[in-house]
């Protein structure tokens, strides 16, 4: 069952690099009319979306209003459990998954299906918007809706996860 994981996000820890002051990722996630995410000085955005428990992510659904399709994201690079990722790293490093978006996906009609095996134990999902549909002339990216689809791993006690040293007899 794919359900929205947005309620499992740790909203106080959610962040976005290069967001415009009046249109932030937190505004977007809170929803309501007049709430969207917009980039500030160029088309790139880097969202860090931490969960309050480990999650399995199956898909993303994003939406940019039809009047702003030139500002819709065109390419995404998704990273798992990289909370300190910056723009330079996001551009240079291989992503967990890269996605070229279709018009139906940016209108919210089709979900962006993820390689489920690579998104099993997600504590933080980082979404790098590489560019937008408008190309060179469009220097603002806009996202009107974002829904993370999957399942939370109920009862995951993070303190019980070992680093490997404790499991070995010496």
TIVOZA-472319 format. One record per residue (C-alpha): chain; residue number from 1; x, y negated, z; residue in one letter. Coordinates in pm, whole numbers, always signed. Each point is the difference from the previous one (the first is absolute). Layout:
{node "A",NUM,{X,Y,Z},"A"}
...
This chain:
{node "A",1,{+0,+0,+0},"X"}
{node "A",2,{+148,-330,-110},"X"}
{node "A",3,{-92,-278,+235},"X"}
{node "A",4,{+136,-348,+49},"X"}
{node "A",5,{+304,-20,+225},"X"}
{node "A",6,{-23,-378,+31},"X"}
{node "A",7,{-142,+34,+353},"X"}
{node "A",8,{+315,+199,+92},"X"}
{node "A",9,{+231,-287,-95},"X"}
{node "A",10,{+187,-171,+283},"X"}
{node "A",11,{-123,-347,-102},"X"}
{node "A",12,{+232,-186,+236},"X"}
{node "A",13,{+298,+161,-179},"X"}
{node "A",14,{-123,-38,-360},"X"}
{node "A",15,{+220,-237,-201},"X"}
{node "A",16,{+51,-122,-354},"X"}
{node "A",17,{+304,-174,-148},"X"}
{node "A",18,{-71,-287,-241},"X"}
{node "A",19,{-367,-43,+95},"X"}
{node "A",20,{-162,-342,-38},"X"}
{node "A",21,{-80,-171,+331},"X"}
{node "A",22,{-374,-24,-63},"X"}
{node "A",23,{-43,+350,-146},"X"}
{node "A",24,{+175,+263,+212},"X"}
{node "A",25,{-9,+379,+16},"X"}
{node "A",26,{-172,-20,+339},"X"}
{node "A",27,{-275,-216,-155},"X"}
{node "A",28,{-37,+260,-275},"X"}
{node "A",29,{-30,+288,+246},"X"}
{node "A",30,{-251,-183,+218},"X"}
{node "A",31,{-215,-49,-309},"X"}
{node "A",32,{-291,-229,-57},"X"}
{node "A",33,{-66,-260,-264},"X"}
{node "A",34,{+281,-233,-87},"X"}
{node "A",35,{+262,+247,+129},"X"}
{node "A",36,{+272,+126,-232},"X"}
{node "A",37,{+375,+47,-14},"X"}
{node "A",38,{+200,-227,-226},"X"}
{node "A",39,{+373,-26,-66},"X"}
{node "A",40,{+183,-322,+72},"X"}
{node "A",41,{+303,-89,-216},"X"}
{node "A",42,{-6,+277,-264},"X"}
{node "A",43,{-206,+306,-95},"X"}
{node "A",44,{+170,+245,+239},"X"}
{node "A",45,{-147,+113,+332},"X"}
{node "A",46,{+134,+248,+255},"X"}
{node "A",47,{-262,+135,+240},"X"}
{node "A",48,{+90,+200,+311},"X"}
{node "A",49,{-303,+191,+127},"X"}
{node "A",50,{+69,+185,+328},"X"}
{node "A",51,{-250,+253,+135},"X"}
{node "A",52,{-81,+62,+365},"X"}
{node "A",53,{+38,+374,-64},"X"}
{node "A",54,{+162,+214,-268},"X"}
{node "A",55,{-215,+16,-311},"X"}
{node "A",56,{-30,+198,-321},"X"}
{node "A",57,{-67,-236,-289},"X"}
{node "A",58,{-172,+128,-314},"X"}
{node "A",59,{-76,-320,-193},"X"}
{node "A",60,{-16,-378,+1},"X"}
{node "A",61,{-287,-205,-128},"X"}
{node "A",62,{+68,-361,-74},"X"}
{node "A",63,{-209,-266,-162},"X"}
{node "A",64,{+64,-333,-165},"X"}
{node "A",65,{-307,-193,-107},"X"}
{node "A",66,{-65,+3,-377},"X"}
{node "A",67,{+50,-378,-15},"X"}
{node "A",68,{+360,+47,+119},"X"}
{node "A",69,{+114,+311,-192},"X"}
{node "A",70,{+313,-176,-129},"X"}
{node "A",71,{+106,-29,+364},"X"}
{node "A",72,{-70,+368,+77},"X"}
{node "A",73,{+297,+225,+89},"X"}
{node "A",74,{+139,+191,-301},"X"}
{node "A",75,{+272,+218,+155},"X"}
{node "A",76,{+37,+130,+354},"X"}
{node "A",77,{+285,+175,+178},"X"}
{node "A",78,{-113,+187,+310},"X"}
{node "A",79,{+232,+91,+289},"X"}
{node "A",80,{-68,+220,+304},"X"}
{node "A",81,{+133,-84,+348},"X"}
{node "A",82,{+223,-291,-105},"X"}
{node "A",83,{-117,-280,+237},"X"}
{node "A",84,{+307,-221,-52},"X"}
{node "A",85,{+3,+22,-380},"X"}
{node "A",86,{+79,-333,-169},"X"}
{node "A",87,{-40,-120,-358},"X"}
{node "A",88,{+358,+88,-103},"X"}
{node "A",89,{-36,+357,+129},"X"}
{node "A",90,{-347,+40,-151},"X"}
{node "A",91,{+129,-106,-343},"X"}
{node "A",92,{+319,+209,+10},"X"}
{node "A",93,{-108,+322,+170},"X"}
{node "A",94,{-206,+288,-127},"X"}
{node "A",95,{-355,-11,+132},"X"}
{node "A",96,{-203,+288,+142},"X"}
{node "A",97,{-231,-67,-296},"X"}
{node "A",98,{-18,-262,-276},"X"}
{node "A",99,{-332,-88,-162},"X"}
{node "A",100,{-96,-187,-318},"X"}
{node "A",101,{-351,-126,+64},"X"}
{node "A",102,{-287,+17,-247},"X"}
{node "A",103,{-268,-265,-34},"X"}
{node "A",104,{-254,+239,+157},"X"}
{node "A",105,{+232,+42,+302},"X"}
{node "A",106,{+48,-374,+57},"X"}
{node "A",107,{-375,-56,-29},"X"}
{node "A",108,{-49,+258,+276},"X"}
{node "A",109,{-187,+241,-229},"X"}
{node "A",110,{+265,+277,+14},"X"}
{node "A",111,{+209,+99,+301},"X"}
{node "A",112,{+380,+8,-27},"X"}
{node "A",113,{+69,+368,+67},"X"}
{node "A",114,{+320,+71,+193},"X"}
{node "A",115,{+227,+305,-2},"X"}
{node "A",116,{-158,+140,+315},"X"}
{node "A",117,{+298,+217,+98},"X"}
{node "A",118,{+217,-312,+27},"X"}
{node "A",119,{-247,-189,+220},"X"}
{node "A",120,{-58,+259,+277},"X"}
{node "A",121,{+157,-159,+310},"X"}
{node "A",122,{-38,-373,-50},"X"}
{node "A",123,{+63,-238,+288},"X"}
{node "A",124,{+57,-304,-224},"X"}
{node "A",125,{-103,-44,-363},"X"}
{node "A",126,{+194,-269,-185},"X"}
{node "A",127,{-152,-126,-325},"X"}
{node "A",128,{+226,-202,-231},"X"}
{node "A",129,{-186,-190,-273},"X"}
{node "A",130,{+268,-21,-271},"X"}
{node "A",131,{-196,-223,-239},"X"}
{node "A",132,{-351,-85,-110},"X"}
{node "A",133,{-218,+39,-310},"X"}
{node "A",134,{+64,-355,-119},"X"}
{node "A",135,{+368,+55,-73},"X"}
{node "A",136,{+248,-287,+0},"X"}
{node "A",137,{-253,-284,-3},"X"}
{node "A",138,{-200,+115,+302},"X"}
{node "A",139,{+201,-66,+315},"X"}
{node "A",140,{-268,+79,+260},"X"}
{node "A",141,{-121,+350,+87},"X"}
{node "A",142,{-344,+37,+155},"X"}
{node "A",143,{-160,+300,+175},"X"}
{node "A",144,{-365,-34,+107},"X"}
{node "A",145,{-39,+343,+156},"X"}
{node "A",146,{+223,+280,+126},"X"}
{node "A",147,{-111,+335,+137},"X"}
{node "A",148,{+238,+277,+107},"X"}
{node "A",149,{-164,+342,-41},"X"}
{node "A",150,{+97,+314,+185},"X"}
{node "A",151,{-18,+156,+345},"X"}
{node "A",152,{+153,-93,+334},"X"}
{node "A",153,{+184,+281,+171},"X"}
{node "A",154,{-203,+13,+319},"X"}
{node "A",155,{+189,+59,+319},"X"}
{node "A",156,{+350,-55,-136},"X"}
{node "A",157,{+211,-75,+304},"X"}
{node "A",158,{+299,-187,-135},"X"}
{node "A",159,{+201,+67,+319},"X"}
{node "A",160,{-16,+374,-73},"X"}
{node "A",161,{+183,-33,-330},"X"}
{node "A",162,{+356,+116,+47},"X"}
{node "A",163,{+308,-135,-173},"X"}
{node "A",164,{+141,+350,-34},"X"}
{node "A",165,{+262,-6,+278},"X"}
{node "A",166,{-234,+125,+273},"X"}
{node "A",167,{-108,+311,-189},"X"}
{node "A",168,{+341,+168,-3},"X"}
{node "A",169,{+148,+218,+274},"X"}
{node "A",170,{+365,-81,+66},"X"}
